[in-house]
Amino acid sequence: MVSSYGCDFMNSEHVAGNDKGKIMLYALSTCIWCKKTRELLQSSAVAFDYIYVDLLKGEDRVQAIDEIKKYNPGTSFPTLVIDGKAIVGFREKEIKEALG
Amino acid sequence: MENDYPEPSPEEIDRLYSRLEKEARQGGYNLNSDGEFARGLVKGLLVNERRYGYQACPCRLAADDKIADLDIICPCYYRDADVTEFGACYCALYVSKAVLKGEQKLGSILERRPPKEERQKLQPQPEPQSKSLLSASVAEPRAGPGTLKLSVPVWRCLVCGYLCGRDGPPEICPICKAGKERFERFI
């Protein structure tokens, strides 16, 4: 489960599943909406990477925030990036549509 | 990505949950009635208290700087406006009466907190030290000379809007329990 495969960060974790493109979830370990988003991805059985930004320190955190800002200038969570397109917040319908 | 803080125990979570539930009720607020959901958020508050020393919103990234995060300590400065507009605060720990009764459905809530760069440009944060709250601003009533003559200044809670006229802000807000560092000199 733990790897840096297909992702921009050494610290991200990979969840194996069906390939639906490059899916990256920027989340907080304490956030319930982030948890719901992760559970939705897991129940959809897609391959994705996720990272808990609140558990990052120093340069790793700065790098993650800079990355999120490219997609979501407000840097809020969850930020889900599917093939370069961001969905901000637990938007169940949008996420399901994006996953096809 | 290991969490280096011990997990809050179920008893700790229950204790804080019960306290917040009671305080919410007394202040005219409502906790989310989805107990599992609300307890998950309460756990996040306890985790953040251990990490940062204050109960930062579990759904926002704290800066590990209490002054910079005064607006997102739970209950946050944005709660009341979000409960009014969306039926819940950003993390949905607090909900409106309509949501509680099942008359309104919860949706995704937009982040009302301005981005960091904009926050820094906004009005200065209230001084954290009681000394400055008590001395500097008392001498400079904001209403201007001749407009208002008050025997004492008026303080406003930045979380719930509670107003009181006294020499300095109360230790904690009697309505929402915000600490005195989260009051501003209103008049």
Interface residues (C-beta under 8 A of the other chain):
Chain A: N11 E13 L28 S29 T30 C31 I32 W33 C34 K35 I51 Y52 V53 D54 L55 L56 I65 P73 G74 T75 S76 F77 G89 F90 R91
Chain B: M1 E2 N3 F37 G40 L41 K43 G44 V47 N48 R51 P58 C59 R60 L61 A62 C91 A92 S108 I109 L110 E111 R113 P115 K116
